[in-house]
Amino acid sequence: MIRIITIEREYGSGAAQIAENLAAQLGWKLWDQLLTQEIARLAHCEQSVVEKHEERRDPLYYRLLKSFALGSYEGSPGVPVEALNADSIVRISERVVEQAAASGNCIIVGRGSQHFLRACDDTLRFFLYASREEKIRRLISEGNSERDAEILVDTVDWERAAFIKRYFHAEWPDRSVYHAMINTASGDETVIQAILSFLQQSEKHLEELHGRTR
């Protein structure tokens, strides 16, 4: 039985809203902002701090500073290396994602979940994307200026790709990870129906496999 859906996405593709509506239709728990909140709780910090590190590498200056401090003799108490960084966020994220998956009937958005749960047979993994023009149009409709929308589209996904490369040693998107990749320009409801259809067919396929092995 399929109990988990992961949704990785290009920035501006509308995945957050699609995931929210999909979760509502299925009656499943949505782990998007909730995942960030849980990471912040476990890290004993503000949610805004976690958001600065999620799906990003640490800045170059910070990585060099951390490397210097950790490589010095017995460390250096005068060097302000934060306890909460991209490395620790990834470790906590994996823990939260696995806990969410264990409870089942949930949709998990990003945060490396497609890689953390890659070997799980009860999981479907989707990648949502759109053209640059479509993503910019959607971001503008959500209240961003055209200039800000262009900058966000051009930078956020670049950082996500670097994050996946750094922590999972894979290209982004790694097509072999996903069960399907869907262009959201077809419309949110069309995407949702495609995922629901894929879920239904996957459930049917699993039932047939189980029937053959009995």
Contacts in CASP RR format, 6 or more apart in sequence:
PFRMAT RR
TARGET T0000
AUTHOR 0000-0000-0000
METHOD contacts of the structure
MODEL  1
MIRIITIEREYGSGAAQIAENLAAQLGWKLWDQLLTQEIARLAHCEQSVV
EKHEERRDPLYYRLLKSFALGSYEGSPGVPVEALNADSIVRISERVVEQA
AASGNCIIVGRGSQHFLRACDDTLRFFLYASREEKIRRLISEGNSERDAE
ILVDTVDWERAAFIKRYFHAEWPDRSVYHAMINTASGDETVIQAILSFLQ
QSEKHLEELHGRTR
1 122 0 8 1.000
1 203 0 8 1.000
1 206 0 8 1.000
2 122 0 8 1.000
2 123 0 8 1.000
2 124 0 8 1.000
2 199 0 8 1.000
2 202 0 8 1.000
2 203 0 8 1.000
2 206 0 8 1.000
3 101 0 8 1.000
3 104 0 8 1.000
3 105 0 8 1.000
3 106 0 8 1.000
3 122 0 8 1.000
3 123 0 8 1.000
4 100 0 8 1.000
4 101 0 8 1.000
4 104 0 8 1.000
4 105 0 8 1.000
4 106 0 8 1.000
4 107 0 8 1.000
4 108 0 8 1.000
4 117 0 8 1.000
4 120 0 8 1.000
4 122 0 8 1.000
4 123 0 8 1.000
4 124 0 8 1.000
5 22 0 8 1.000
5 28 0 8 1.000
5 106 0 8 1.000
5 107 0 8 1.000
5 108 0 8 1.000
5 123 0 8 1.000
5 124 0 8 1.000
5 125 0 8 1.000
5 126 0 8 1.000
5 195 0 8 1.000
5 199 0 8 1.000
6 107 0 8 1.000
6 108 0 8 1.000
6 109 0 8 1.000
6 110 0 8 1.000
6 113 0 8 1.000
6 114 0 8 1.000
6 117 0 8 1.000
6 123 0 8 1.000
6 124 0 8 1.000
6 125 0 8 1.000
6 126 0 8 1.000
7 15 0 8 1.000
7 18 0 8 1.000
7 19 0 8 1.000
7 107 0 8 1.000
7 108 0 8 1.000
7 109 0 8 1.000
7 110 0 8 1.000
7 126 0 8 1.000
7 127 0 8 1.000
7 128 0 8 1.000
8 15 0 8 1.000
8 109 0 8 1.000
8 110 0 8 1.000
8 112 0 8 1.000
8 113 0 8 1.000
8 114 0 8 1.000
8 125 0 8 1.000
8 126 0 8 1.000
8 127 0 8 1.000
8 128 0 8 1.000
8 173 0 8 1.000
8 178 0 8 1.000
9 15 0 8 1.000
9 16 0 8 1.000
9 109 0 8 1.000
9 110 0 8 1.000
9 127 0 8 1.000
9 128 0 8 1.000
9 129 0 8 1.000
10 128 0 8 1.000
10 129 0 8 1.000
10 130 0 8 1.000
10 135 0 8 1.000
10 157 0 8 1.000
11 135 0 8 1.000
11 152 0 8 1.000
11 153 0 8 1.000
11 156 0 8 1.000
11 157 0 8 1.000
11 160 0 8 1.000
12 130 0 8 1.000
12 135 0 8 1.000
12 138 0 8 1.000
12 139 0 8 1.000
12 152 0 8 1.000
12 153 0 8 1.000
13 128 0 8 1.000
13 129 0 8 1.000
13 130 0 8 1.000
13 134 0 8 1.000
13 135 0 8 1.000
13 138 0 8 1.000
13 184 0 8 1.000
14 128 0 8 1.000
14 130 0 8 1.000
14 138 0 8 1.000
14 184 0 8 1.000
14 188 0 8 1.000
15 109 0 8 1.000
15 128 0 8 1.000
15 184 0 8 1.000
16 32 0 8 1.000
16 109 0 8 1.000
17 188 0 8 1.000
18 128 0 8 1.000
18 184 0 8 1.000
18 188 0 8 1.000
18 191 0 8 1.000
18 192 0 8 1.000
19 30 0 8 1.000
19 32 0 8 1.000
19 107 0 8 1.000
19 109 0 8 1.000
20 30 0 8 1.000
20 32 0 8 1.000
21 188 0 8 1.000
21 189 0 8 1.000
21 192 0 8 1.000
22 28 0 8 1.000
22 107 0 8 1.000
22 192 0 8 1.000
22 195 0 8 1.000
22 196 0 8 1.000
23 29 0 8 1.000
23 30 0 8 1.000
23 106 0 8 1.000
23 107 0 8 1.000
25 192 0 8 1.000
25 196 0 8 1.000
26 105 0 8 1.000
26 107 0 8 1.000
26 196 0 8 1.000
27 105 0 8 1.000
28 104 0 8 1.000
28 105 0 8 1.000
28 106 0 8 1.000
28 107 0 8 1.000
29 100 0 8 1.000
29 103 0 8 1.000
29 104 0 8 1.000
29 105 0 8 1.000
29 106 0 8 1.000
29 107 0 8 1.000
30 106 0 8 1.000
30 107 0 8 1.000
30 109 0 8 1.000
31 96 0 8 1.000
31 97 0 8 1.000
31 100 0 8 1.000
31 106 0 8 1.000
31 107 0 8 1.000
31 108 0 8 1.000
31 109 0 8 1.000
31 113 0 8 1.000
32 107 0 8 1.000
32 108 0 8 1.000
32 109 0 8 1.000
35 93 0 8 1.000
35 96 0 8 1.000
35 97 0 8 1.000
35 100 0 8 1.000
35 108 0 8 1.000
35 109 0 8 1.000
35 111 0 8 1.000
36 47 0 8 1.000
36 50 0 8 1.000
36 51 0 8 1.000
36 54 0 8 1.000
37 47 0 8 1.000
38 96 0 8 1.000
39 50 0 8 1.000
39 54 0 8 1.000
39 89 0 8 1.000
39 92 0 8 1.000
39 93 0 8 1.000
39 96 0 8 1.000
40 46 0 8 1.000
40 47 0 8 1.000
40 49 0 8 1.000
40 50 0 8 1.000
42 92 0 8 1.000
42 95 0 8 1.000
42 96 0 8 1.000
43 49 0 8 1.000
43 50 0 8 1.000
43 84 0 8 1.000
43 88 0 8 1.000
43 89 0 8 1.000
43 92 0 8 1.000
45 84 0 8 1.000
49 84 0 8 1.000
50 84 0 8 1.000
50 89 0 8 1.000
53 84 0 8 1.000
53 85 0 8 1.000
53 86 0 8 1.000
53 89 0 8 1.000
54 89 0 8 1.000
54 93 0 8 1.000
54 111 0 8 1.000
55 110 0 8 1.000
55 111 0 8 1.000
55 112 0 8 1.000
55 159 0 8 1.000
55 160 0 8 1.000
55 163 0 8 1.000
56 86 0 8 1.000
56 159 0 8 1.000
56 160 0 8 1.000
56 162 0 8 1.000
56 163 0 8 1.000
57 63 0 8 1.000
57 86 0 8 1.000
57 159 0 8 1.000
57 162 0 8 1.000
57 163 0 8 1.000
57 166 0 8 1.000
58 66 0 8 1.000
58 85 0 8 1.000
58 86 0 8 1.000
58 87 0 8 1.000
62 82 0 8 1.000
62 85 0 8 1.000
65 79 0 8 1.000
65 81 0 8 1.000
66 81 0 8 1.000
66 85 0 8 1.000
68 76 0 8 1.000
68 79 0 8 1.000
69 75 0 8 1.000
69 76 0 8 1.000
69 79 0 8 1.000
69 81 0 8 1.000
70 81 0 8 1.000
72 79 0 8 1.000
86 163 0 8 1.000
86 166 0 8 1.000
86 167 0 8 1.000
90 167 0 8 1.000
93 111 0 8 1.000
93 112 0 8 1.000
93 116 0 8 1.000
94 116 0 8 1.000
97 108 0 8 1.000
97 111 0 8 1.000
97 112 0 8 1.000
97 113 0 8 1.000
97 116 0 8 1.000
97 117 0 8 1.000
98 116 0 8 1.000
98 117 0 8 1.000
100 106 0 8 1.000
100 108 0 8 1.000
101 108 0 8 1.000
101 113 0 8 1.000
101 116 0 8 1.000
101 117 0 8 1.000
101 120 0 8 1.000
101 123 0 8 1.000
104 122 0 8 1.000
108 117 0 8 1.000
112 164 0 8 1.000
112 167 0 8 1.000
112 168 0 8 1.000
114 125 0 8 1.000
114 127 0 8 1.000
114 177 0 8 1.000
114 178 0 8 1.000
115 164 0 8 1.000
115 168 0 8 1.000
115 170 0 8 1.000
115 177 0 8 1.000
117 123 0 8 1.000
117 125 0 8 1.000
118 125 0 8 1.000
118 177 0 8 1.000
124 179 0 8 1.000
124 195 0 8 1.000
124 198 0 8 1.000
124 199 0 8 1.000
124 202 0 8 1.000
125 177 0 8 1.000
125 178 0 8 1.000
125 179 0 8 1.000
126 178 0 8 1.000
126 179 0 8 1.000
126 180 0 8 1.000
126 181 0 8 1.000
126 182 0 8 1.000
126 195 0 8 1.000
126 198 0 8 1.000
127 173 0 8 1.000
127 175 0 8 1.000
127 177 0 8 1.000
127 178 0 8 1.000
127 180 0 8 1.000
127 181 0 8 1.000
127 182 0 8 1.000
128 181 0 8 1.000
128 182 0 8 1.000
128 184 0 8 1.000
128 191 0 8 1.000
129 173 0 8 1.000
129 181 0 8 1.000
129 182 0 8 1.000
129 183 0 8 1.000
129 184 0 8 1.000
130 138 0 8 1.000
130 183 0 8 1.000
130 184 0 8 1.000
130 185 0 8 1.000
131 183 0 8 1.000
131 185 0 8 1.000
132 153 0 8 1.000
134 184 0 8 1.000
134 185 0 8 1.000
135 149 0 8 1.000
135 153 0 8 1.000
136 146 0 8 1.000
136 149 0 8 1.000
136 150 0 8 1.000
136 153 0 8 1.000
139 148 0 8 1.000
139 149 0 8 1.000
139 152 0 8 1.000
139 153 0 8 1.000
140 146 0 8 1.000
140 149 0 8 1.000
144 152 0 8 1.000
157 172 0 8 1.000
160 172 0 8 1.000
161 171 0 8 1.000
161 172 0 8 1.000
163 172 0 8 1.000
164 170 0 8 1.000
164 171 0 8 1.000
164 172 0 8 1.000
164 174 0 8 1.000
165 171 0 8 1.000
165 172 0 8 1.000
168 174 0 8 1.000
170 177 0 8 1.000
173 181 0 8 1.000
175 181 0 8 1.000
179 198 0 8 1.000
179 202 0 8 1.000
180 194 0 8 1.000
180 195 0 8 1.000
180 198 0 8 1.000
182 191 0 8 1.000
182 194 0 8 1.000
182 195 0 8 1.000
184 191 0 8 1.000
186 194 0 8 1.000
END
